Amino acid sequence: MMAAGHHSNPAQGIPVHRFTVRVLLNARGQWEVVLPDRRRPLRCRDLEEAQRVAYAFAERSRPCEVVVHDAYHRVVRRDLINGQRVPSGAAPGRSHMPPSAGSQTNG
């Protein structure tokens, strides 16, 4: 299960708790969202629904990292949802991070 990461805010020296939410395909071919506050993953109908659930959680739990895996467990998308909540209609504080080189395999 995922645990909250503990990082410090260098500008203020205040510890920041960052959560990680993962979207992945389970062994039965079902998309799941692994949330840090649940013992069992949430099953979703499809990838689109799983991403919607993951980003909705991330928006409420800032800062939060969303990591989307493909069927081979490679990281295909990684976003950091940070900062304060934004008013409706404003752009959210997302930082898209490309997958790390170590998370991809050739094959």
Backbone atoms as SQL, in Angstrom:
CREATE TABLE atoms (id INTEGER PRIMARY KEY, chain TEXT, resi INTEGER, resn TEXT, atom TEXT, x REAL, y REAL, z REAL);
INSERT INTO atoms VALUES
  (1, 'A', 1, 'MET', 'N', 0.839, -1.179, 0.000),
  (2, 'A', 1, 'MET', 'CA', 0.000, 0.000, 0.000),
  (3, 'A', 1, 'MET', 'C', 0.878, 1.234, 0.000),
  (4, 'A', 2, 'MET', 'N', 0.333, 2.332, -0.446),
  (5, 'A', 2, 'MET', 'CA', 1.061, 3.585, -0.517),
  (6, 'A', 2, 'MET', 'C', 0.961, 4.303, 0.812),
  (7, 'A', 3, 'ALA', 'N', 2.038, 4.929, 1.185),
  (8, 'A', 3, 'ALA', 'CA', 2.039, 5.735, 2.395),
  (9, 'A', 3, 'ALA', 'C', 2.332, 7.165, 2.000),
  (10, 'A', 4, 'ALA', 'N', 1.971, 8.050, 2.876),
  (11, 'A', 4, 'ALA', 'CA', 2.241, 9.456, 2.593),
  (12, 'A', 4, 'ALA', 'C', 3.737, 9.690, 2.645),
  (13, 'A', 5, 'GLY', 'N', 4.232, 10.484, 1.723),
  (14, 'A', 5, 'GLY', 'CA', 5.634, 10.865, 1.727),
  (15, 'A', 5, 'GLY', 'C', 5.808, 12.072, 2.623),
  (16, 'A', 6, 'HIS', 'N', 6.942, 12.179, 3.239),
  (17, 'A', 6, 'HIS', 'CA', 7.210, 13.316, 4.107),
  (18, 'A', 6, 'HIS', 'C', 8.327, 14.123, 3.486),
  (19, 'A', 7, 'HIS', 'N', 8.023, 15.334, 3.144),
  (20, 'A', 7, 'HIS', 'CA', 8.984, 16.238, 2.544),
  (21, 'A', 7, 'HIS', 'C', 8.916, 17.541, 3.309),
  (22, 'A', 8, 'SER', 'N', 9.967, 18.335, 3.242),
  (23, 'A', 8, 'SER', 'CA', 9.905, 19.630, 3.893),
  (24, 'A', 8, 'SER', 'C', 9.841, 20.729, 2.866),
  (25, 'A', 9, 'ASN', 'N', 9.186, 21.792, 3.227),
  (26, 'A', 9, 'ASN', 'CA', 9.102, 22.971, 2.389),
  (27, 'A', 9, 'ASN', 'C', 10.330, 23.808, 2.701),
  (28, 'A', 10, 'PRO', 'N', 11.316, 23.863, 1.776),
  (29, 'A', 10, 'PRO', 'CA', 12.566, 24.538, 2.087),
  (30, 'A', 10, 'PRO', 'C', 12.394, 26.016, 2.376),
  (31, 'A', 11, 'ALA', 'N', 11.382, 26.647, 1.797),
  (32, 'A', 11, 'ALA', 'CA', 11.192, 28.076, 2.020),
  (33, 'A', 11, 'ALA', 'C', 10.743, 28.365, 3.447),
  (34, 'A', 12, 'GLN', 'N', 10.000, 27.453, 4.036),
  (35, 'A', 12, 'GLN', 'CA', 9.451, 27.692, 5.359),
  (36, 'A', 12, 'GLN', 'C', 9.949, 26.704, 6.402),
  (37, 'A', 13, 'GLY', 'N', 10.630, 25.650, 5.991),
  (38, 'A', 13, 'GLY', 'CA', 11.098, 24.639, 6.936),
  (39, 'A', 13, 'GLY', 'C', 9.969, 23.848, 7.564),
  (40, 'A', 14, 'ILE', 'N', 8.809, 23.839, 6.922),
  (41, 'A', 14, 'ILE', 'CA', 7.632, 23.152, 7.446),
  (42, 'A', 14, 'ILE', 'C', 7.507, 21.806, 6.753),
  (43, 'A', 15, 'PRO', 'N', 7.307, 20.720, 7.522),
  (44, 'A', 15, 'PRO', 'CA', 7.123, 19.421, 6.857),
  (45, 'A', 15, 'PRO', 'C', 5.847, 19.415, 6.017),
  (46, 'A', 16, 'VAL', 'N', 5.956, 18.840, 4.820),
  (47, 'A', 16, 'VAL', 'CA', 4.823, 18.730, 3.909),
  (48, 'A', 16, 'VAL', 'C', 4.543, 17.248, 3.723),
  (49, 'A', 17, 'HIS', 'N', 3.290, 16.863, 3.841),
  (50, 'A', 17, 'HIS', 'CA', 2.908, 15.464, 3.640),
  (51, 'A', 17, 'HIS', 'C', 2.374, 15.331, 2.225),
  (52, 'A', 18, 'ARG', 'N', 3.057, 14.544, 1.401),
  (53, 'A', 18, 'ARG', 'CA', 2.625, 14.345, 0.020),
  (54, 'A', 18, 'ARG', 'C', 2.118, 12.923, -0.126),
  (55, 'A', 19, 'PHE', 'N', 0.945, 12.795, -0.714),
  (56, 'A', 19, 'PHE', 'CA', 0.341, 11.498, -0.960),
  (57, 'A', 19, 'PHE', 'C', 0.630, 11.066, -2.392),
  (58, 'A', 20, 'THR', 'N', 0.614, 9.758, -2.618),
  (59, 'A', 20, 'THR', 'CA', 0.742, 9.217, -3.966),
  (60, 'A', 20, 'THR', 'C', -0.484, 8.370, -4.264),
  (61, 'A', 21, 'VAL', 'N', -1.088, 8.628, -5.419),
  (62, 'A', 21, 'VAL', 'CA', -2.232, 7.865, -5.907),
  (63, 'A', 21, 'VAL', 'C', -1.774, 7.163, -7.174),
  (64, 'A', 22, 'ARG', 'N', -2.039, 5.872, -7.274),
  (65, 'A', 22, 'ARG', 'CA', -1.611, 5.104, -8.444),
  (66, 'A', 22, 'ARG', 'C', -2.813, 4.560, -9.201),
  (67, 'A', 23, 'VAL', 'N', -2.709, 4.619, -10.530),
  (68, 'A', 23, 'VAL', 'CA', -3.711, 4.022, -11.421),
  (69, 'A', 23, 'VAL', 'C', -3.002, 2.872, -12.113),
  (70, 'A', 24, 'LEU', 'N', -3.584, 1.673, -12.000),
  (71, 'A', 24, 'LEU', 'CA', -2.929, 0.512, -12.610),
  (72, 'A', 24, 'LEU', 'C', -3.935, -0.542, -13.020),
  (73, 'A', 25, 'LEU', 'N', -3.484, -1.433, -13.859),
  (74, 'A', 25, 'LEU', 'CA', -4.292, -2.550, -14.341),
  (75, 'A', 25, 'LEU', 'C', -3.982, -3.761, -13.483),
  (76, 'A', 26, 'ASN', 'N', -5.010, -4.377, -12.877),
  (77, 'A', 26, 'ASN', 'CA', -4.745, -5.533, -12.023),
  (78, 'A', 26, 'ASN', 'C', -4.616, -6.812, -12.859),
  (79, 'A', 27, 'ALA', 'N', -4.352, -7.921, -12.199),
  (80, 'A', 27, 'ALA', 'CA', -4.131, -9.203, -12.879),
  (81, 'A', 27, 'ALA', 'C', -5.368, -9.688, -13.634),
  (82, 'A', 28, 'ARG', 'N', -6.553, -9.192, -13.258),
  (83, 'A', 28, 'ARG', 'CA', -7.797, -9.591, -13.930),
  (84, 'A', 28, 'ARG', 'C', -8.167, -8.658, -15.077),
  (85, 'A', 29, 'GLY', 'N', -7.294, -7.693, -15.377),
  (86, 'A', 29, 'GLY', 'CA', -7.557, -6.773, -16.473),
  (87, 'A', 29, 'GLY', 'C', -8.483, -5.630, -16.111),
  (88, 'A', 30, 'GLN', 'N', -8.642, -5.351, -14.809),
  (89, 'A', 30, 'GLN', 'CA', -9.502, -4.260, -14.354),
  (90, 'A', 30, 'GLN', 'C', -8.631, -3.083, -13.911),
  (91, 'A', 31, 'TRP', 'N', -9.055, -1.863, -14.252),
  (92, 'A', 31, 'TRP', 'CA', -8.328, -0.678, -13.819),
  (93, 'A', 31, 'TRP', 'C', -8.656, -0.398, -12.367),
  (94, 'A', 32, 'GLU', 'N', -7.626, -0.087, -11.590),
  (95, 'A', 32, 'GLU', 'CA', -7.783, 0.204, -10.170),
  (96, 'A', 32, 'GLU', 'C', -7.078, 1.502, -9.808),
  (97, 'A', 33, 'VAL', 'N', -7.582, 2.123, -8.749),
  (98, 'A', 33, 'VAL', 'CA', -6.954, 3.303, -8.183),
  (99, 'A', 33, 'VAL', 'C', -6.536, 2.938, -6.768),
  (100, 'A', 34, 'VAL', 'N', -5.237, 3.064, -6.491),
  (101, 'A', 34, 'VAL', 'CA', -4.702, 2.764, -5.169),
  (102, 'A', 34, 'VAL', 'C', -4.567, 4.090, -4.430),
  (103, 'A', 35, 'LEU', 'N', -5.375, 4.240, -3.373),
  (104, 'A', 35, 'LEU', 'CA', -5.386, 5.458, -2.578),
  (105, 'A', 35, 'LEU', 'C', -4.676, 5.223, -1.247),
  (106, 'A', 36, 'PRO', 'N', -3.987, 6.229, -0.727),
  (107, 'A', 36, 'PRO', 'CA', -3.238, 6.039, 0.516),
  (108, 'A', 36, 'PRO', 'C', -4.110, 5.827, 1.737),
  (109, 'A', 37, 'ASP', 'N', -5.375, 6.226, 1.715),
  (110, 'A', 37, 'ASP', 'CA', -6.221, 6.101, 2.900),
  (111, 'A', 37, 'ASP', 'C', -7.167, 4.899, 2.849),
  (112, 'A', 38, 'ARG', 'N', -6.972, 4.015, 1.866),
  (113, 'A', 38, 'ARG', 'CA', -7.825, 2.821, 1.742),
  (114, 'A', 38, 'ARG', 'C', -6.972, 1.565, 1.743),
  (115, 'A', 39, 'ARG', 'N', -7.497, 0.535, 2.363),
  (116, 'A', 39, 'ARG', 'CA', -6.775, -0.736, 2.393),
  (117, 'A', 39, 'ARG', 'C', -6.847, -1.452, 1.052),
  (118, 'A', 40, 'ARG', 'N', -7.976, -1.333, 0.371),
  (119, 'A', 40, 'ARG', 'CA', -8.169, -1.999, -0.919),
  (120, 'A', 40, 'ARG', 'C', -8.303, -0.964, -2.018),
  (121, 'A', 41, 'PRO', 'N', -7.806, -1.295, -3.214),
  (122, 'A', 41, 'PRO', 'CA', -7.936, -0.360, -4.333),
  (123, 'A', 41, 'PRO', 'C', -9.392, -0.226, -4.782),
  (124, 'A', 42, 'LEU', 'N', -9.691, 0.892, -5.395),
  (125, 'A', 42, 'LEU', 'CA', -11.009, 1.103, -5.991),
  (126, 'A', 42, 'LEU', 'C', -10.984, 0.554, -7.409),
  (127, 'A', 43, 'ARG', 'N', -11.948, -0.292, -7.760),
  (128, 'A', 43, 'ARG', 'CA', -12.032, -0.818, -9.125),
  (129, 'A', 43, 'ARG', 'C', -12.860, 0.129, -9.970),
  (130, 'A', 44, 'CYS', 'N', -12.422, 0.315, -11.200),
  (131, 'A', 44, 'CYS', 'CA', -13.104, 1.225, -12.127),
  (132, 'A', 44, 'CYS', 'C', -13.451, 0.494, -13.414),
  (133, 'A', 45, 'ARG', 'N', -14.439, 1.049, -14.143),
  (134, 'A', 45, 'ARG', 'CA', -14.875, 0.421, -15.403),
  (135, 'A', 45, 'ARG', 'C', -13.804, 0.483, -16.478),
  (136, 'A', 46, 'ASP', 'N', -13.072, 1.610, -16.517),
  (137, 'A', 46, 'ASP', 'CA', -12.080, 1.790, -17.575),
  (138, 'A', 46, 'ASP', 'C', -11.003, 2.772, -17.103),
  (139, 'A', 47, 'LEU', 'N', -10.007, 2.978, -17.941),
  (140, 'A', 47, 'LEU', 'CA', -8.901, 3.866, -17.604),
  (141, 'A', 47, 'LEU', 'C', -9.384, 5.294, -17.371),
  (142, 'A', 48, 'GLU', 'N', -10.303, 5.750, -18.188),
  (143, 'A', 48, 'GLU', 'CA', -10.815, 7.123, -18.048),
  (144, 'A', 48, 'GLU', 'C', -11.442, 7.347, -16.672),
  (145, 'A', 49, 'GLU', 'N', -12.267, 6.405, -16.229),
  (146, 'A', 49, 'GLU', 'CA', -12.887, 6.532, -14.913),
  (147, 'A', 49, 'GLU', 'C', -11.824, 6.480, -13.813),
  (148, 'A', 50, 'ALA', 'N', -10.858, 5.600, -13.953),
  (149, 'A', 50, 'ALA', 'CA', -9.793, 5.479, -12.947),
  (150, 'A', 50, 'ALA', 'C', -9.013, 6.787, -12.824),
  (151, 'A', 51, 'GLN', 'N', -8.700, 7.406, -13.941),
  (152, 'A', 51, 'GLN', 'CA', -7.983, 8.677, -13.890),
  (153, 'A', 51, 'GLN', 'C', -8.846, 9.772, -13.268),
  (154, 'A', 52, 'ARG', 'N', -10.134, 9.791, -13.583),
  (155, 'A', 52, 'ARG', 'CA', -11.046, 10.774, -12.990),
  (156, 'A', 52, 'ARG', 'C', -11.056, 10.649, -11.470),
  (157, 'A', 53, 'VAL', 'N', -11.140, 9.419, -10.977),
  (158, 'A', 53, 'VAL', 'CA', -11.149, 9.166, -9.533),
  (159, 'A', 53, 'VAL', 'C', -9.824, 9.602, -8.907),
  (160, 'A', 54, 'ALA', 'N', -8.719, 9.247, -9.546),
  (161, 'A', 54, 'ALA', 'CA', -7.395, 9.581, -9.014),
  (162, 'A', 54, 'ALA', 'C', -7.197, 11.091, -8.918),
  (163, 'A', 55, 'TYR', 'N', -7.552, 11.811, -9.982),
  (164, 'A', 55, 'TYR', 'CA', -7.365, 13.266, -9.974),
  (165, 'A', 55, 'TYR', 'C', -8.328, 13.957, -9.022),
  (166, 'A', 56, 'ALA', 'N', -9.533, 13.416, -8.840),
  (167, 'A', 56, 'ALA', 'CA', -10.471, 14.002, -7.877),
  (168, 'A', 56, 'ALA', 'C', -9.900, 13.890, -6.467),
  (169, 'A', 57, 'PHE', 'N', -9.326, 12.730, -6.131),
  (170, 'A', 57, 'PHE', 'CA', -8.694, 12.563, -4.816),
  (171, 'A', 57, 'PHE', 'C', -7.521, 13.530, -4.679),
  (172, 'A', 58, 'ALA', 'N', -6.694, 13.617, -5.717),
  (173, 'A', 58, 'ALA', 'CA', -5.503, 14.466, -5.671),
  (174, 'A', 58, 'ALA', 'C', -5.869, 15.936, -5.462),
  (175, 'A', 59, 'GLU', 'N', -6.940, 16.387, -6.087),
  (176, 'A', 59, 'GLU', 'CA', -7.361, 17.781, -5.933),
  (177, 'A', 59, 'GLU', 'C', -7.736, 18.094, -4.488),
  (178, 'A', 60, 'ARG', 'N', -8.240, 17.100, -3.763),
  (179, 'A', 60, 'ARG', 'CA', -8.634, 17.300, -2.363),
  (180, 'A', 60, 'ARG', 'C', -7.495, 17.055, -1.387),
  (181, 'A', 61, 'SER', 'N', -6.397, 16.473, -1.837),
  (182, 'A', 61, 'SER', 'CA', -5.321, 16.038, -0.933),
  (183, 'A', 61, 'SER', 'C', -3.981, 16.627, -1.331),
  (184, 'A', 62, 'ARG', 'N', -3.947, 17.903, -1.599),
  (185, 'A', 62, 'ARG', 'CA', -2.722, 18.560, -2.057),
  (186, 'A', 62, 'ARG', 'C', -1.699, 18.651, -0.946),
  (187, 'A', 63, 'PRO', 'N', -0.400, 18.532, -1.243),
  (188, 'A', 63, 'PRO', 'CA', 0.148, 18.089, -2.518),
  (189, 'A', 63, 'PRO', 'C', -0.020, 16.584, -2.685),
  (190, 'A', 64, 'CYS', 'N', -0.252, 16.167, -3.913),
  (191, 'A', 64, 'CYS', 'CA', -0.504, 14.758, -4.197),
  (192, 'A', 64, 'CYS', 'C', 0.079, 14.409, -5.557),
  (193, 'A', 65, 'GLU', 'N', 0.751, 13.290, -5.625),
  (194, 'A', 65, 'GLU', 'CA', 1.311, 12.806, -6.886),
  (195, 'A', 65, 'GLU', 'C', 0.367, 11.759, -7.462),
  (196, 'A', 66, 'VAL', 'N', 0.067, 11.874, -8.756),
  (197, 'A', 66, 'VAL', 'CA', -0.743, 10.878, -9.463),
  (198, 'A', 66, 'VAL', 'C', 0.183, 10.159, -10.436),
  (199, 'A', 67, 'VAL', 'N', 0.243, 8.829, -10.310),
  (200, 'A', 67, 'VAL', 'CA', 1.102, 8.022, -11.173),
  (201, 'A', 67, 'VAL', 'C', 0.214, 7.025, -11.907),
  (202, 'A', 68, 'VAL', 'N', 0.257, 7.075, -13.247),
  (203, 'A', 68, 'VAL', 'CA', -0.543, 6.171, -14.079),
  (204, 'A', 68, 'VAL', 'C', 0.400, 5.160, -14.720),
  (205, 'A', 69, 'HIS', 'N', 0.064, 3.883, -14.550),
  (206, 'A', 69, 'HIS', 'CA', 0.867, 2.786, -15.106),
  (207, 'A', 69, 'HIS', 'C', 0.137, 2.177, -16.295),
  (208, 'A', 70, 'ASP', 'N', 0.898, 1.624, -17.241),
  (209, 'A', 70, 'ASP', 'CA', 0.272, 0.903, -18.344),
  (210, 'A', 70, 'ASP', 'C', 0.113, -0.562, -17.950),
  (211, 'A', 71, 'ALA', 'N', -0.338, -1.384, -18.884),
  (212, 'A', 71, 'ALA', 'CA', -0.579, -2.799, -18.604),
  (213, 'A', 71, 'ALA', 'C', 0.694, -3.561, -18.230),
  (214, 'A', 72, 'TYR', 'N', 1.863, -3.002, -18.562),
  (215, 'A', 72, 'TYR', 'CA', 3.143, -3.638, -18.245),
  (216, 'A', 72, 'TYR', 'C', 3.789, -3.000, -17.024),
  (217, 'A', 73, 'HIS', 'N', 3.013, -2.217, -16.286),
  (218, 'A', 73, 'HIS', 'CA', 3.434, -1.555, -15.045),
  (219, 'A', 73, 'HIS', 'C', 4.479, -0.463, -15.248),
  (220, 'A', 74, 'ARG', 'N', 4.632, -0.002, -16.496),
  (221, 'A', 74, 'ARG', 'CA', 5.518, 1.134, -16.747),
  (222, 'A', 74, 'ARG', 'C', 4.767, 2.418, -16.424),
  (223, 'A', 75, 'VAL', 'N', 5.488, 3.406, -15.944),
  (224, 'A', 75, 'VAL', 'CA', 4.878, 4.700, -15.664),
  (225, 'A', 75, 'VAL', 'C', 4.692, 5.438, -16.987),
  (226, 'A', 76, 'VAL', 'N', 3.438, 5.768, -17.312),
  (227, 'A', 76, 'VAL', 'CA', 3.153, 6.476, -18.555),
  (228, 'A', 76, 'VAL', 'C', 2.770, 7.930, -18.308),
  (229, 'A', 77, 'ARG', 'N', 2.427, 8.248, -17.073),
  (230, 'A', 77, 'ARG', 'CA', 2.101, 9.630, -16.728),
  (231, 'A', 77, 'ARG', 'C', 2.331, 9.838, -15.241),
  (232, 'A', 78, 'ARG', 'N', 2.876, 10.984, -14.936),
  (233, 'A', 78, 'ARG', 'CA', 3.112, 11.342, -13.533),
  (234, 'A', 78, 'ARG', 'C', 2.827, 12.835, -13.400),
  (235, 'A', 79, 'ASP', 'N', 1.901, 13.183, -12.503),
  (236, 'A', 79, 'ASP', 'CA', 1.539, 14.574, -12.258),
  (237, 'A', 79, 'ASP', 'C', 1.632, 14.865, -10.777),
  (238, 'A', 80, 'LEU', 'N', 2.074, 16.064, -10.472),
  (239, 'A', 80, 'LEU', 'CA', 2.085, 16.532, -9.094),
  (240, 'A', 80, 'LEU', 'C', 1.023, 17.612, -8.981),
  (241, 'A', 81, 'ILE', 'N', 0.021, 17.349, -8.165),
  (242, 'A', 81, 'ILE', 'CA', -1.035, 18.321, -7.901),
  (243, 'A', 81, 'ILE', 'C', -0.615, 19.010, -6.607),
  (244, 'A', 82, 'ASN', 'N', -0.327, 20.315, -6.693),
  (245, 'A', 82, 'ASN', 'CA', 0.224, 20.986, -5.520),
  (246, 'A', 82, 'ASN', 'C', -0.481, 22.300, -5.251),
  (247, 'A', 83, 'GLY', 'N', 0.009, 23.017, -4.255),
  (248, 'A', 83, 'GLY', 'CA', -0.521, 24.331, -3.939),
  (249, 'A', 83, 'GLY', 'C', -1.885, 24.280, -3.285),
  (250, 'A', 84, 'GLN', 'N', -2.505, 25.422, -3.253),
  (251, 'A', 84, 'GLN', 'CA', -3.823, 25.560, -2.649),
  (252, 'A', 84, 'GLN', 'C', -4.894, 25.181, -3.659),
  (253, 'A', 85, 'ARG', 'N', -6.068, 24.880, -3.160),
  (254, 'A', 85, 'ARG', 'CA', -7.199, 24.628, -4.053),
  (255, 'A', 85, 'ARG', 'C', -7.459, 25.885, -4.857),
  (256, 'A', 86, 'VAL', 'N', -7.884, 25.692, -6.086),
  (257, 'A', 86, 'VAL', 'CA', -8.153, 26.838, -6.952),
  (258, 'A', 86, 'VAL', 'C', -9.659, 27.008, -7.108),
  (259, 'A', 87, 'PRO', 'N', -10.123, 28.244, -7.304),
  (260, 'A', 87, 'PRO', 'CA', -11.556, 28.463, -7.501),
  (261, 'A', 87, 'PRO', 'C', -12.042, 27.762, -8.761),
  (262, 'A', 88, 'SER', 'N', -13.314, 27.470, -8.819),
  (263, 'A', 88, 'SER', 'CA', -13.903, 26.822, -9.987),
  (264, 'A', 88, 'SER', 'C', -13.631, 27.648, -11.237),
  (265, 'A', 89, 'GLY', 'N', -13.194, 27.005, -12.303),
  (266, 'A', 89, 'GLY', 'CA', -12.912, 27.681, -13.554),
  (267, 'A', 89, 'GLY', 'C', -11.470, 28.108, -13.715),
  (268, 'A', 90, 'ALA', 'N', -10.686, 28.093, -12.644),
  (269, 'A', 90, 'ALA', 'CA', -9.272, 28.485, -12.730),
  (270, 'A', 90, 'ALA', 'C', -8.440, 27.257, -13.040),
  (271, 'A', 91, 'ALA', 'N', -7.240, 27.488, -13.538),
  (272, 'A', 91, 'ALA', 'CA', -6.340, 26.380, -13.874),
  (273, 'A', 91, 'ALA', 'C', -5.783, 25.766, -12.599),
  (274, 'A', 92, 'PRO', 'N', -5.830, 24.432, -12.452),
  (275, 'A', 92, 'PRO', 'CA', -5.290, 23.782, -11.269),
  (276, 'A', 92, 'PRO', 'C', -3.771, 23.829, -11.253),
  (277, 'A', 93, 'GLY', 'N', -3.177, 23.641, -10.082),
  (278, 'A', 93, 'GLY', 'CA', -1.721, 23.659, -9.942),
  (279, 'A', 93, 'GLY', 'C', -1.113, 22.313, -10.252),
  (280, 'A', 94, 'ARG', 'N', -1.129, 21.922, -11.501),
  (281, 'A', 94, 'ARG', 'CA', -0.575, 20.626, -11.907),
  (282, 'A', 94, 'ARG', 'C', 0.797, 20.815, -12.505),
  (283, 'A', 95, 'SER', 'N', 1.687, 19.932, -12.170),
  (284, 'A', 95, 'SER', 'CA', 3.013, 19.888, -12.780),
  (285, 'A', 95, 'SER', 'C', 3.157, 18.521, -13.419),
  (286, 'A', 96, 'HIS', 'N', 3.132, 18.467, -14.747),
  (287, 'A', 96, 'HIS', 'CA', 3.269, 17.178, -15.426),
  (288, 'A', 96, 'HIS', 'C', 4.737, 16.805, -15.472),
  (289, 'A', 97, 'MET', 'N', 5.045, 15.601, -15.017),
  (290, 'A', 97, 'MET', 'CA', 6.417, 15.112, -15.025),
  (291, 'A', 97, 'MET', 'C', 6.478, 13.914, -15.946),
  (292, 'A', 98, 'PRO', 'N', 7.402, 13.923, -16.921),
  (293, 'A', 98, 'PRO', 'CA', 7.511, 12.744, -17.778),
  (294, 'A', 98, 'PRO', 'C', 7.969, 11.545, -16.972),
  (295, 'A', 99, 'PRO', 'N', 7.643, 10.337, -17.399),
  (296, 'A', 99, 'PRO', 'CA', 8.088, 9.140, -16.677),
  (297, 'A', 99, 'PRO', 'C', 9.611, 9.135, -16.570),
  (298, 'A', 100, 'SER', 'N', 10.092, 8.622, -15.448),
  (299, 'A', 100, 'SER', 'CA', 11.533, 8.547, -15.270),
  (300, 'A', 100, 'SER', 'C', 12.116, 7.485, -16.189),
  (301, 'A', 101, 'ALA', 'N', 13.365, 7.659, -16.589),
  (302, 'A', 101, 'ALA', 'CA', 14.019, 6.729, -17.517),
  (303, 'A', 101, 'ALA', 'C', 14.087, 5.324, -16.934),
  (304, 'A', 102, 'GLY', 'N', 14.218, 5.213, -15.624),
  (305, 'A', 102, 'GLY', 'CA', 14.328, 3.907, -14.987),
  (306, 'A', 102, 'GLY', 'C', 13.027, 3.148, -14.949),
  (307, 'A', 103, 'SER', 'N', 11.892, 3.814, -15.203),
  (308, 'A', 103, 'SER', 'CA', 10.617, 3.135, -15.117),
  (309, 'A', 103, 'SER', 'C', 10.178, 2.515, -16.430),
  (310, 'A', 104, 'GLN', 'N', 10.921, 2.750, -17.505),
  (311, 'A', 104, 'GLN', 'CA', 10.531, 2.198, -18.796),
  (312, 'A', 104, 'GLN', 'C', 11.484, 1.070, -19.177),
  (313, 'A', 105, 'THR', 'N', 10.920, 0.095, -19.862),
  (314, 'A', 105, 'THR', 'CA', 11.729, -1.031, -20.312),
  (315, 'A', 105, 'THR', 'C', 11.637, -1.142, -21.820),
  (316, 'A', 106, 'ASN', 'N', 12.616, -1.719, -22.413),
  (317, 'A', 106, 'ASN', 'CA', 12.564, -1.984, -23.852),
  (318, 'A', 106, 'ASN', 'C', 12.021, -3.371, -24.064),
  (319, 'A', 107, 'GLY', 'N', 11.168, -3.522, -25.000),
  (320, 'A', 107, 'GLY', 'CA', 10.641, -4.863, -25.178),
  (321, 'A', 107, 'GLY', 'C', 9.647, -4.861, -26.183);
